[in-house]
C-alpha cells in the first residue's frame, strides 16, 4: 500500500468515528430524597415555603419559589484628544514681537448595551394526610449520566456521502465493533 492510500483510509476512519455522539440518560433529581420525608424534615432542610395550598386529596402542597434577575451591561467609551501650540518670536530693531497659536480637539465615541434576564425556579412538594412527601415537581435539579455511543443513522449517512465503495465496509466494521462493545445509541 502506498502512503496516499494509508492516509485516505485513516481519513475515512476518522470521518466515521465522528459519527459517535454523546448521549444522556436521566438519573433522577436532587429532590428524590424528599420522597418519604415528613414535613418537619423538609422544613428543616428547605426552610419555610413561600406558600402552601390544599392538594385536593386531604394533603398539602409546599410551594418554594425563587425569582432572580440578572443584568449584564457593557459600556465602551473611546476618547481621542489632540492639542498643538506653536509660537513665533521676531527680534528686530531693539524690540520683540511674539505670536502664539493654540489648537485643541477632542473626539469621544460611546456605545453601550444592557441585557436583563428574569428567571423563576420552583419546588412543589406534595404531602399526604400524614404529612409525608409522596411526590414533587420542579424545574431544576435534574441529574444526567453521559455516555459515548455510535449513531447508526449518522454512520450510514456519512458512509453514503463519502465514497461509498470504501466507506461502507468501514461503516459496517465500525457498527459491528460498537455493537460488540455495547456502544450503539438507543
C-alpha positions as a printed Julia matrix, in Angstrom:
186×3 Matrix{Float64}:
   0.0    0.0    0.0
   1.28   3.42  -0.81
   1.23   6.37   1.59
  -1.7    8.07  -0.14
  -3.95   5.01   0.37
  -3.0    4.77   4.05
  -3.73   8.47   4.58
  -7.02   8.09   2.71
  -8.13   5.11   4.84
  -7.09   6.9    8.02
  -9.18   9.9    6.96
 -12.22   7.67   6.32
 -11.8    6.02   9.73
 -11.65   9.4   11.45
 -14.62  10.57   9.42
 -16.75   7.65  10.5
 -15.71   7.88  14.15
 -17.13  11.4   14.09
 -20.49   9.64  13.89
 -20.11   8.87  17.59
 -22.18  11.13  19.77
 -22.68  11.82  23.45
 -25.98  10.59  24.82
 -27.54  11.3   28.19
 -29.7    9.21  30.48
 -31.89  10.75  33.15
 -30.62   9.72  36.55
 -33.15  11.37  38.85
 -33.45  14.7   40.6
 -31.78  16.29  43.59
 -35.19  16.23  45.33
 -35.54  12.42  45.07
 -34.51  12.09  48.72
 -37.51  14.23  49.74
 -39.93  11.38  48.95
 -40.82   9.64  52.2
 -39.64  12.53  54.41
 -42.03  14.1   56.86
 -42.98  17.78  56.88
 -40.64  18.66  59.78
 -37.62  17.18  58.0
 -38.49  19.11  54.82
 -38.9   22.37  56.73
 -35.55  21.82  58.48
 -33.84  21.18  55.14
 -35.53  23.66  52.8
 -36.9   26.22  55.21
 -40.36  27.74  55.3
 -42.14  27.69  51.91
 -43.37  30.88  50.24
 -46.89  29.48  50.43
 -48.83  26.24  50.77
 -52.14  25.03  49.41
 -54.5   22.07  49.55
 -53.71  19.23  47.1
 -57.37  18.22  46.75
 -56.81  14.82  48.4
 -56.63  15.94  52.01
 -52.91  16.72  51.81
 -50.82  19.83  51.33
 -48.55  21.25  48.63
 -45.5   23.16  49.89
 -44.52  25.75  47.28
 -40.97  27.08  47.2
 -40.22  29.77  44.62
 -37.11  31.74  43.85
 -37.01  34.66  41.46
 -33.77  36.05  40.12
 -32.93  38.89  37.81
 -29.56  39.21  36.13
 -28.45  42.32  34.3
 -25.42  42.37  32.07
 -24.31  45.74  30.81
 -21.34  46.92  28.84
 -20.18  50.43  28.11
 -17.39  51.23  25.7
 -16.03  54.75  25.58
 -13.11  55.83  23.42
 -11.74  59.33  23.52
  -9.12  60.91  21.3
  -7.52  64.25  22.07
  -5.06  66.29  20.07
  -3.51  69.6   21.01
  -0.79  71.72  19.48
   0.8   75.01  20.32
   3.06  76.98  18.04
   4.74  80.31  18.56
   6.89  82.81  16.74
   9.13  85.49  18.17
  10.67  88.1   15.92
  13.57  90.31  17.02
  14.19  93.48  15.16
  15.46  97.0   15.84
  15.61  96.53  19.57
  12.1   95.24  20.04
  10.45  91.86  20.11
   7.13  90.78  18.75
   5.5   87.47  19.6
   2.7   85.45  18.03
   1.26  82.33  19.6
  -1.38  79.89  18.36
  -3.02  77.01  20.31
  -5.34  74.37  18.88
  -7.13  71.64  20.83
  -9.52  68.98  19.61
 -11.22  66.07  21.4
 -13.44  63.36  19.93
 -15.4   60.86  22.06
 -17.18  57.73  20.85
 -19.51  55.84  23.18
 -21.56  52.68  22.81
 -23.33  50.56  25.37
 -25.87  47.79  25.81
 -27.77  46.24  28.66
 -29.48  42.85  28.86
 -31.75  41.74  31.7
 -32.81  38.14  32.25
 -35.56  37.09  34.65
 -35.81  33.52  35.86
 -38.02  31.6   38.25
 -37.19  28.29  39.87
 -39.76  26.39  41.85
 -40.19  23.29  44.0
 -43.65  21.95  44.74
 -43.6   19.18  47.34
 -46.78  17.14  47.8
 -47.59  15.87  51.29
 -50.3   13.31  52.11
 -52.72  13.48  55.09
 -49.96  12.19  57.4
 -47.56  14.99  56.28
 -45.3   12.55  54.41
 -43.95  13.65  51.0
 -45.21  11.44  48.17
 -44.31  13.49  45.06
 -42.63  16.7   43.86
 -42.49  18.99  40.82
 -39.56  21.21  39.99
 -37.91  22.94  37.05
 -34.32  22.39  38.17
 -32.06  19.8   39.73
 -32.18  17.05  37.1
 -29.2   14.68  37.14
 -27.94  13.04  33.93
 -25.26  10.48  33.14
 -23.45  10.91  29.84
 -22.02   8.17  27.67
 -20.47   7.87  24.23
 -22.33   5.88  21.59
 -22.42   5.31  17.84
 -25.47   6.57  15.98
 -26.17   4.1   13.17
 -28.17   6.61  11.1
 -25.37   9.17  11.15
 -22.84   6.47  10.34
 -24.74   5.31   7.25
 -25.26   8.91   6.11
 -21.54   9.57   6.5
 -20.71   6.42   4.56
 -23.16   7.23   1.76
 -21.8   10.76   1.36
 -18.1    9.89   1.25
 -17.01   7.38  -1.41
 -19.41   4.53  -0.58
 -17.16   1.88  -2.15
 -14.57   2.38   0.55
 -16.52   3.87   3.45
 -19.43   1.38   3.55
 -17.18  -1.54   4.61
 -15.56   0.72   7.21
 -19.05   1.69   8.46
 -20.02  -1.99   8.77
 -16.86  -2.7   10.76
 -17.47   0.35  12.99
 -21.08  -0.63  13.69
 -20.14  -4.24  14.47
 -17.38  -3.06  16.83
 -19.81  -0.67  18.57
 -22.39  -3.48  18.94
 -19.73  -5.74  20.46
 -18.74  -3.03  22.98
 -22.37  -2.03  23.71
 -21.88   1.48  22.3
 -24.91   1.72  19.98
 -27.23   4.65  20.72
 -30.83   3.77  21.52
